[in-house]
Amino acid sequence: MSGLVARTGRHQQRYENGHRLIAGCIPFKYRDVERDGGDTSEKIVEVLMINSTSGPGLLFPKGGWENDETAEEAAVREAIEEAGVRGDLVHFLGCYLFKSKTLQDEFSPEGLCRAAMYALHVKEELESWPEMGHRERSWLTIPEAVKCCRHAWMREALEQGFSEWYNNGMISTLPKQEGD
């Protein structure tokens, strides 16, 4: 992965109406599970979470949306940087508002953030990625992820945005990214 480096700093960070704009995703994959002693199998969905670097609990990849990229590009970049996965964004899950104690600055003194979240169908798990030195990946079922989720707004994105989409048949609503 030489040449792939995580972006840092806030000089290109987007803000709107006092909110820092964030983009992120819920990475997922399908896994075959055997039933009835191996006579039948079914596909289950697992979501990928990463450890927080600032306390207990697990997170979905997310980060600042910068001036030179779309929200979709930022979500894909964060998945690579923080979780070391590549794939296709297939559905917009919604925007989620939250207050960050650690992301207060001159443009958002209250630490208000608005996160655009997407479902990312994982096609590749990278062996090395920019934040692998301080991030661990965990594949979880949706109920397991709900229990482990550190932030209420991420749990809402999973329980409402992702689960509603899942229950409605997981129809892709976004075009494939360039290069696919």
C-alpha positions as CSV (number, residue, x, y, z in Angstrom):
1,M,0.0,0.0,0.0
2,S,2.9,2.3,-0.4
3,G,1.7,5.8,-1.4
4,L,-1.7,5.5,0.4
5,V,-1.6,7.9,3.3
6,A,-4.5,9.1,5.5
7,R,-5.5,12.8,5.1
8,T,-4.9,14.9,8.1
9,G,-5.7,18.5,9.2
10,R,-8.7,20.7,8.6
11,H,-7.6,23.2,6.0
12,Q,-9.9,21.7,3.4
13,Q,-12.8,20.8,5.7
14,R,-16.3,21.5,4.6
15,Y,-18.7,23.4,6.9
16,E,-22.4,24.3,6.4
17,N,-24.6,26.3,8.7
18,G,-22.2,25.9,11.7
19,H,-22.0,22.1,11.1
20,R,-18.7,20.2,10.2
21,L,-19.6,18.0,7.3
22,I,-18.7,14.3,7.8
23,A,-19.0,11.4,5.4
24,G,-18.9,7.7,6.3
25,C,-20.2,4.3,5.6
26,I,-21.4,1.0,6.9
27,P,-19.3,-1.5,5.2
28,F,-21.0,-4.9,4.7
29,K,-20.6,-8.3,3.1
30,Y,-22.6,-11.5,2.7
31,R,-21.6,-14.7,4.5
32,D,-22.9,-18.2,3.9
33,V,-24.0,-19.9,7.1
34,E,-24.8,-23.6,7.2
35,R,-28.1,-24.7,8.7
36,D,-29.5,-28.2,9.7
37,G,-26.1,-29.8,10.0
38,G,-24.9,-28.6,6.6
39,D,-28.0,-29.6,4.6
40,T,-29.0,-26.0,3.9
41,S,-27.3,-22.7,3.9
42,E,-28.4,-19.1,4.0
43,K,-26.7,-15.8,3.4
44,I,-26.4,-13.4,6.3
45,V,-25.2,-9.9,6.3
46,E,-22.2,-8.8,8.4
47,V,-21.1,-5.2,8.9
48,L,-17.6,-4.1,9.5
49,M,-16.8,-1.9,12.6
50,I,-13.5,-0.6,13.8
51,N,-12.2,0.3,17.2
52,S,-12.2,3.8,18.4
53,T,-8.9,5.4,19.1
54,S,-10.4,7.6,21.9
55,G,-12.3,5.1,24.1
56,P,-14.3,2.0,24.3
57,G,-16.9,0.8,21.7
58,L,-16.8,0.3,18.0
59,L,-17.4,2.7,15.1
60,F,-18.1,2.8,11.4
61,P,-15.5,4.5,9.2
62,K,-16.1,8.2,8.9
63,G,-14.3,11.5,8.7
64,G,-14.3,15.0,7.4
65,W,-15.7,15.7,4.0
66,E,-13.2,18.0,2.2
67,N,-13.6,20.7,-0.4
68,D,-12.0,18.7,-3.2
69,E,-14.3,15.7,-3.0
70,T,-17.9,14.7,-3.0
71,A,-19.5,13.1,0.1
72,E,-19.4,9.7,-1.7
73,E,-15.7,10.1,-2.5
74,A,-15.0,11.0,1.2
75,A,-17.0,8.0,2.4
76,V,-15.0,5.7,0.2
77,R,-11.7,7.3,1.2
78,E,-12.5,6.9,4.9
79,A,-13.3,3.2,4.4
80,I,-9.9,2.7,2.9
81,E,-8.0,4.9,5.4
82,E,-9.7,3.7,8.6
83,A,-10.9,0.2,7.9
84,G,-8.8,-1.0,4.9
85,V,-11.7,-2.0,2.7
86,R,-12.7,-1.2,-0.8
87,G,-16.1,-1.7,-2.4
88,D,-19.2,-0.1,-4.0
89,L,-21.4,2.5,-2.4
90,V,-24.8,1.1,-3.0
91,H,-27.2,3.2,-0.9
92,F,-27.5,6.5,0.8
93,L,-28.6,5.8,4.4
94,G,-29.3,9.4,5.4
95,C,-27.8,12.4,7.2
96,Y,-27.3,12.2,11.0
97,L,-26.7,15.1,13.3
98,F,-24.4,14.8,16.4
99,K,-22.3,16.9,18.7
100,S,-18.7,16.1,19.0
101,K,-16.7,17.1,22.0
102,T,-13.4,16.6,20.3
103,L,-14.2,18.4,17.0
104,Q,-14.8,21.9,18.1
105,D,-13.1,24.7,16.1
106,E,-13.5,28.2,15.0
107,F,-16.1,27.2,12.3
108,S,-18.1,25.0,14.6
109,P,-17.4,26.1,18.2
110,E,-20.3,23.9,19.5
111,G,-18.8,20.8,17.8
112,L,-22.0,20.3,15.7
113,C,-21.6,17.8,12.9
114,R,-23.7,16.4,10.1
115,A,-22.7,13.0,8.8
116,A,-23.8,11.7,5.4
117,M,-23.8,7.9,5.7
118,Y,-23.8,5.2,3.0
119,A,-23.9,1.4,2.7
120,L,-20.6,0.1,1.2
121,H,-20.7,-3.4,-0.3
122,V,-17.1,-4.6,0.5
123,K,-15.3,-6.2,-2.5
124,E,-11.8,-6.2,-1.1
125,E,-10.1,-6.3,2.4
126,L,-6.7,-4.8,2.2
127,E,-3.7,-6.4,3.9
128,S,-2.3,-3.0,4.8
129,W,-4.0,0.4,5.1
130,P,-3.1,3.9,6.4
131,E,-4.5,3.5,10.0
132,M,-3.8,-0.2,10.5
133,G,-1.4,0.6,13.3
134,H,-4.2,1.7,15.5
135,R,-7.4,0.3,14.1
136,E,-8.7,-3.3,14.3
137,R,-11.5,-4.6,12.1
138,S,-14.5,-6.6,13.4
139,W,-17.1,-8.3,11.3
140,L,-20.4,-8.4,13.2
141,T,-24.0,-9.4,12.6
142,I,-26.4,-6.4,12.8
143,P,-27.6,-7.3,16.3
144,E,-24.0,-7.6,17.5
145,A,-23.1,-4.3,15.9
146,V,-26.0,-2.5,17.6
147,K,-24.8,-3.7,21.0
148,C,-21.2,-2.6,20.3
149,C,-21.8,0.7,18.7
150,R,-20.1,3.6,20.6
151,H,-22.3,6.5,19.3
152,A,-26.1,6.8,19.4
153,W,-26.1,8.4,15.9
154,M,-24.2,5.5,14.4
155,R,-26.6,3.1,16.0
156,E,-29.4,5.1,14.5
157,A,-27.8,4.9,11.1
158,L,-27.5,1.1,11.5
159,E,-30.9,0.4,13.1
160,Q,-32.9,2.8,10.9
161,G,-31.0,3.6,7.7
162,F,-29.2,0.3,7.1
163,S,-31.8,-2.1,8.6
164,E,-34.7,-0.5,6.8
165,W,-32.8,-0.8,3.5
166,Y,-31.9,-4.4,4.4
167,N,-35.5,-5.2,5.2
168,N,-36.6,-3.7,1.9
169,G,-34.4,-6.0,-0.2
170,M,-31.1,-4.1,-0.3
171,I,-31.8,-2.6,-3.7
172,S,-28.8,-0.6,-5.0
173,T,-29.8,3.0,-5.3
174,L,-26.4,4.5,-6.3
175,P,-24.5,4.1,-9.5
176,K,-21.1,2.2,-9.3
177,Q,-18.1,4.4,-8.8
178,E,-15.8,5.2,-11.7
179,G,-13.3,2.5,-12.5
180,D,-15.7,-0.3,-11.6
